[in-house]
Amino acid sequence: MSYDLVIKNGLVILDSGEIQTDIGVNNGVIVTIGSNLEGTKIIDAEGLIVSPGMIDAHVHITEPGGGYRGEWEGYSTGTASAAKGGVTSFLEMPLNQIPATTNGETLNIKYAAGEGKLKSDVYSYGGLVPYTVNEGGIQELDEGGVIAYKCFMATCGDRSIDGDFMNVDDYSLYEGMKQVAKTGKILSIHAENARITDRLGEIAYKNNETTLKAYVATRPVFTEVEPIQRAILFAKETGCRIHICHVACPEGVEAVAKARQEGVDVTCETCTHYLYFETEELDAIGPVVKCSPPIRDKKNQDGLWKQLLAGNIAFVTSDHSPCTPDLKDKENAFEAWGGISGLQNNVDVLFDEGVQKRGMSLKQFAEVIATNVADRFGIDNKGRISVGKDADFVLIKPDAPYTLQAEDLEYRNKISPYIGREIGAQVATTILRGEVIYSQAEGVTKDFPGEFVKIQSKNV
């Protein structure tokens, strides 16, 4: 039998572990896994690792920009960088676009903005903000197909911009959790104590502190752990399924692991940059590496790796949060935009740092970039290489160091803290539903085969 596409001779990561085998694809779906397969199109993966395509569970695209953020990151450049980085799908956050995605109308505005511009698949988040709990926004977003909801316990948004995102207070978090629980979907939470971190930041700024090291000190570990614990308590009370975003300290992971043992439906993620950078190097790099929660010290980084390898962190994300260069080009780190452009360098950096340098198994690598995301968010047709799943793959060239240059980036604004760093592995090919969307030979596809994927209401 002949197949539309056969990937031959690769080391394929299956649920049971890696095996040298072929994969047969018809109509964008995996139909067989075995030896000596023949197809209309053949991709020879000899010497390459064949992994499920990454599902990046935390990405910000700022289209539409609403006249404020139109130059930050669009769908065409964002999904192109995903393709080049081995990301076949991503979950898009309900902010920093204008208007923020907080009800049915704004969700449709976002869908329209990305129509015909997607090179990878995109799942949309809905936002939990104080006013949505009184205006039916949670229900509208559920009916519109959002995959999950997002809220900020940290201060966020620009109050001078009509339609920008805003953080929750305790009451709107509690009431919002009750409403999200009825949808059966997950509430993802940015957990930092707003009142303490805001005040510490104000004091440092007035004292003429300007460094990234000083910025990190204004967001100490306990200001991350306390709201995680508070969110878990609210989840116990409301029955809401929750996920803690971008945990930057092992103590936060420990709080989640303890709650899981007690039966709370909670998971957490960390980000590639927390596993790669540490506080002492931040000021040498500059504000391009500023984010929140902040990048902590080497002890924290080592603790996160221990938690990840132990299986207590469900998956790793980019938290791709780009902006224009002028918002990063600040003498005072406290004045710089807090967000890192990292979508294109998740797979290669994590493979190098995890598999090649720390002995992470290939099976766990596939789990933390794809399988666990699909399982957590109910993405039934993606996340693993098995018959019946979408033919979404990333082919990785191991032990192939290269130095990232700005011109390598597909972002609208070619800024990234990884520029100039030697990365010990390369993304060779990315395939979405059987279609090559990136190869080293041809670059990123000029087509737009990606889709907005809508998740049916669960209404429990």
N, C-alpha and C positions, 0 to 999 in steps of 0.2 A: 504494500500500500504506500502511496505517496502523499505527503502532507504539504500544506501551503508553505510552512517554514519548519526547518529542522535546525536545532542548535546541537552541534556535534562535538564530541571529544572534550567537553568541559568537565570540571569538578563541580558537580551540581549539589547545592545544599537543599536537602529534603528534611522533612520533619524528623526522620530517623537519623539524620546526619548526612555527611557528604559522600558522594559516590561518583565515580567516573561513568558517565552515561550520556545518552542523547535525549532530546526533548522534541516531540512532534506537536505542531500547532496547526489547527484549522480554524478559520473564521475568528481569529484573535483569542482562541481559548486553547489551553493545554488539553490534548486528547490522548497522549500516550507518553510514557517514559520508558526507554529501553535501548537496546543496542542495535547498531547497524540500520538506523532509520534513513529513509530517503525522502527528499522533498523538492518542491519546485524551487525554493530558495534555501540555500545552505549557509549557515554561519558557523565557521570553524572556530571553536572556543578552546582549542588546545592550549594548555598553559594558563588558562584563565579560570577564575572562580565564577560560577554562575549562581547568583543570589536572587531571591525575590527582589523586585524593584523596591526602593525605599518608599515608605509612606511617611512623610514628614508631618508629624502631628501638630506642628506649631509654626505657622508662617503668616506674615503680615504682607498684604498687597494694598497699595494705597490708590486704587482706582475704583470708583471715581475720586478725584482729589478735591472736588468742590470749590475749585479756585484757590485752594490753599496748598495742597500736597500733590498736585498733578505731576510734579517732576521727581517724586520719590521712587516709586516702583510700580510699573504697570503689569498687566497680565501677560503681555507678549514677552517682555524681558524677564519677568519673574518665572514664568513657566519654561522659558528657554534655559535659564540658569538651573532650574530643577532638572531638566533633561540632561544637561551637560554634567550634572553632579550625580546622576544615577537615581534621581527621585522621580518615580513614575506617577505618584499621586501626592497631594498634600491637603491638609486641613487648614483652611484659611480663617484667620481670626476676624471678629466683627468690628475691629478698629484697625487702623488709623485712617481708613477711608472716610470721606465726607459725602453723604451722611453716614454715621455709624449704623451698623446693621442691627436694629433693635425692634423691628416689627415687620409685618408682611410687605408694606410699601417699600421700605428701604432694602429689604432682601431682594425684591424684584429689580430695584435700581441697580444693585450690584450684579445680579445675573445679566442684565442688559449691558452693563459696562464691559463684561468679559466675553460677551458673545463673539465667537469666531476668532478669539485671541489666545486660545489655550493649546499649548503643546504637551502638557501633562494633564491628568485628571485633577479636578478640584472639588473638595467637599467644603461646604460653607458652615461656619459657626453663626449662631445668633447671640446677641448680647443681652445680659441681665444688667440693667441699670435701674435706678430707683423708680423712674416713671413707668417702666414697662410692667411693673407688678400691678399697677392700677389701670392700665389701658389695654390689657389683653394682648400685649406684644408677645408674651411667651407662647401663647396658643397659636397666634398667627405664624410665628417662626416655625413652630412644629409642623403645622399644616403646609408650610412652604418648603419643607424638606431639609431643614438644617440637620447636621449630624450631631450637634451638641450645643451647649451654651457656655459662655465665658463671662466671668465677672472679675473685677479688681477690688481687692481689699486695700491695696495701695492707692495713693492719689494718682489720678490719670486724667488725661484730656485737657483741652484748652477751653476755658469757660468763655473766652471771647469769640469762639467759633460756634455758630448755631449748628446743632446736629452732631457735635463731637461726642465721643464716648465719655462716660463718667463713672467713678467708683461707687460701690454700694456702701451704705451704712449697715449697721447690724440688723435693723428691722427689715430693710429691703432684701438683705441676704437671706434672712429667715423666711420671709414671705415668698421670696423668689424661689427658694429651695422647695417649698411646698408645691409651688406651681410646676417647677421643672420635674419634680418627682412624679407628677401625674402623667407626664409625657413618656416616662421610662427612659429618657435620654440622660446624658451625663452633664454635670456642671463642672467645667474646668475653672480653676481659681488661681489668680495671681495673689499669693499670700505674703504680704508684708504689712506690718503695723504702720498705718498711715500717719497717725498723730505723732508717734515717736520719731520715725524716720524723717518726717517733714521738719519737725522742730530741731532735731540734731543737725539737719542740713542747713537750716536757717542760722543756727549758732555758728557752725563752721564757716559759712559764707561771710557772716559779719566779722568773724575773727580773721578774715583775709586768707583763709585756707584756699588753695587753688589746685591741689594735686589729686590724682586719682586715688592715691593711697589714703588721703584724707577723706575722700568721698566714700571709699569702702568702709572706713571707720564709722561713718554716720549711719550705716545700715548693718549693725552687728547681728550675729547669728540669732540671738533670742528674738529679734524683731521679725524674723522669718518663721521661727518655730512656734511662737505664740499664736499667730493667726492660723497656722496649719492646725494646731490643736483646737482652736475655736471653731474652725470650719468643720472639723471632724465631729465636734460636739453638736453642732447644728445639724449635721448629716444624720447623726444618731436620732435626733429628735424628729426630723422631717421624713426620714426614709429616702432622702435624695442620694443618688449615686454621684460621687464626686471624684475629681482627678486634680491633683496638685501640680501646677505647671512649674517648669524650670527650677527645681529644687537645687540650691547652691551649697548646701551643707549636709553632712551625714546625719546630724541630729534631726533634721527635717524628715529624712528618709526613715529614721528610726521611729519617729512618731507615726508615720504612715504604716510601717510594718507592724507596729504594736496594735494599731486600730484594726488592721486586717485580721490579725490573730483573734481579736475580740468580735469579729463578725461584721465590721463596717465595710461597706462596698466602696473602697477608696484605693486609688493607685497614684503613682507619681512618675514624673519624668525628670531627667536632667538634660543639659545641653552639651553639645560637643565642646563649646568654649570653656565650660567649667572643668572639663576633663583635660584641657589642653594648656590653658594659660593659668598664671597665678599672680597674686597681688604684686609681688616685688618687681615684676617686669612691666607692669601696666604703664607707668609714667614714661618709660623708654619707648613704648609703642605709641602712646598718645590717646586722645579721646575716641578714636575709632574703635577702641576696645571697651568703652564704657557701656554698661548695661545694668539692669536691675532685675532681681537681686544682683549684687555685685560679684565679680570674680574674686574669690577669697584666697587665703594663703595655701601654701603647699600641703600643710597638714589636712586642710579641708579637701583639697583635690585628691590626696591619697585616700581619704576616707570615702569619698564618692566612688572612686574606682573599686574599693573593697565592697561597697554596697551594691554596685552595679554587677560585679562578677559573682556576688552571692545571690543575685536574682531578686533583690529588693527594690530595684528601679525597673519599672515596666518597659520603658523605652527611652531612646535618646532623640532629641529634636534639635533643630537649628534655632528656634525662636528668631527666624529671619525678620529683622525689624530695621529696614533701610531708611535712609533720609538723604538729603542733598549734602554735598561736601561742606558747604558753609555752616551747617548746623553742627558739624563735628570739629571744624577748624576754630577752636576756641583756646585762648590762653588759660582760661579758668575752667577746669574740668567740671565744676558745678553748673556751668552755663551750657555745656554741650548736651546734645540729644543723647538719650540713653537707649541705645539699641545697636545690635551687631548684625552685619550682613554676612550670613553663613550658609545659606541654602545650597550653594554649589559645592561646599567642601565638608559635608557631613560624612558621606560614604568613604571617601579616600582617607580623610583624617582619622575617622573612627576605626577603619580597617587597620591602618598603620599603628595607631596608638593602642588599640585593643587586641587585635589578633596577632599582629607581628611583634609588638613590643611587650605585651603582657599575657599572652597565651590564651586569650579568649577563644573559645571554640567557635568554629564556623557556624554551628547550629545556633549558639547564643547570639552571634553577630546578626544572623538573619532574624532572630526573634526580636532583638531590640531595635532594628531598623524597619521591620515590616510586620512579622507575624503577630506580635503582641499588640500592635496598634490596631490591626484588623480585628483581632479578637475582642479588644476592649470596646471598640466603637461599633461593633456589629457589621463590619465590612466583609460580607460573606464570600465575595468573589475574588478577593485579593489577599495578599499577604504571605502566601506560601506557594511553593512549586509542587502542585499536585493536580491530577486529572480533574478537569471541570473548572479550574480557576482561570482567571484572565492571564494571558501570556505576558506578564509584566516582569521584566528581568533587568538586572544590572550585571554586566560582565566586567569583572575587576581583574586588573593586571597586578599581581602581587610582586613585592620586591622590585619595584620599578620607581625609584625616587625621581622627583622632579621639583623644581622651585617655582612656586606660583607667582605669576606676573600679573599686573593690573590688566593687561590686554587679554589675558585668558578669561576674564570674567564676563559673563553675559548680563550682569546687572545693568540697569539704566545708569546708575552712578557707580563707577568702578573703584569702590573703596571697600576694604576688608582687612581685618587684623591678620589674616593669613598670608597676605602679600609678602613675598620675600622669604617665606618659610619653605624648607624642604619637606615635602610630603612623600612618604615611602611607598605609596601605591597609586594606581591610576584607574579612573573609570575609562574602560575601553569602548563600551557600547551600552546604550540604554534602549530598551524595547518596551513599548506600550501597546498592549493588546495585539501583539504580533507584528507591530510596525516599528521599525528603527527610528527613534526620534533623536538619537545622537550616536555618532561614531567618531573615533579619532581621525579616520580617513576623510569623512564627509562633513564633519561638524554637526551643528544642530539643524534638524529638519526645517525646511522653509514652510512646511504645511502646519496645520493646526488641528491635529487629530484628538486633542484633549476635550473633555466634556465636564460640565458641571453635573455632579452626581447628587441626586436628591434622595434623602432617606425618608421612607414612609413613616407616618405617625404610628407610634406604638400605643399611646393612650391607655396606660395601665389603670 
